[in-house]
């Protein structure tokens, strides 16, 4: 992905979708459990599920759970740590939230 300001690129990086929140249903769904997502969007998110299974960490191996902001925040932070992410990013819609990890962030330098 490339970020830009006033049509001028300034940052590049790779995204991994962590999961999504349905505000109307008040639920979280891990991206690894969302069959509608392409594998390219998932990166290595299955590693987070395996980490949860190996360490008996609640919510990480569950496909989804009831939406509680604190629980979603914790799940995001653990996912970022397990996958050694550079950052977190969330995008809101009318009925939901999409959550991503940012990897390999690099500034865009002018070639001129």
N, C-alpha and C positions, 0 to 999 in steps of 0.2 A: 504494500500500500504506500502511496505517496501523499503527504500532506502538503498543502500549499496555502499561501496568502496572496490575494490579488493576482491569482493565476501564476504565481512564482513558487515552484517546489522548494521546500526547506527541510523536509525530513522524510526518510523512507524506513520501512520496517515490515515485519510480517505479523499477521493477526492469527490468533487461534480463538475460535468461539468457545466460550466456557459453558454458557447456558442462557436460558431465557426465563423471564417472569411473565406470567399472565396475571395482570392486575384484577381482571374481572373474576377469574377463577381462584386467585390468591395462591398460585402454585409456582414452583421453580421446576424446570426441566433441564437436566444436564445435556449438553450438546451431544455427548456420546450415546445418549438414549433417544435422540431425535432423528428418526429415520428419514426425515425430509431434507436433512442437511447433506451437502456433498462432502466427501471425505477430505477434500482440500481445505475445507473450513475447520476441520477438527484437529489438525496437527497431531500432537501426541497426547490428546486429552484423556485417552484410555489409561494412560499412566497414572492419572489422578485417581481413577476408580480403583486400579490395582493397588495403589498406595493405601487407600482407605480400607481395602480388604485385608491387606497384609498387616496393617497396624490397628485394625478394629476401630477405625475412625468413623463415627456416625456421619451420615448424610453423603459422604464421598462415594460409596458404592451403590447408593439408592438412585434409581433412575430419576426420581423427583421427590419433592417434599413440599409441605405447606409453606407458603411464603411468609417469612418473618425477616425483616430487614437485617437484623443482627446475624441471623443464621446464613443469609445470602452473603453478607460481608465476610463472614468467617470462611465460608466455602470458597469465595473468590481469592482470599488471601492465601489459603492453603494451596489452591490450584496454582497461584502465581509462584509460590515458593517451590512446590514440587517440580514445576516446569521451568524454573529459573527465568521468569519473565522480567522484562525491563519495566513493565508498567501494566496498568489496568485501564480499560476504557469501557464505558457504558453508553448506550444510546437509547433514549426513551421514545416510545410511540404512544398513540392514544390509549392503547390497552396493555402495553407491556414495556419490557426492558430487554435489551440485548446486551450481553456481557462478553467482553473480549479480553484476551491477554495480548500484550505487545512484546515482540521479540526483535532483536537485532536492529534497534533504532540507530540510524546513522544520519548525520546532517548531510544535506545535498550541498555540494560545493560547486561554485561556478566554474565551468570549464574555460571561460574566457580570461 
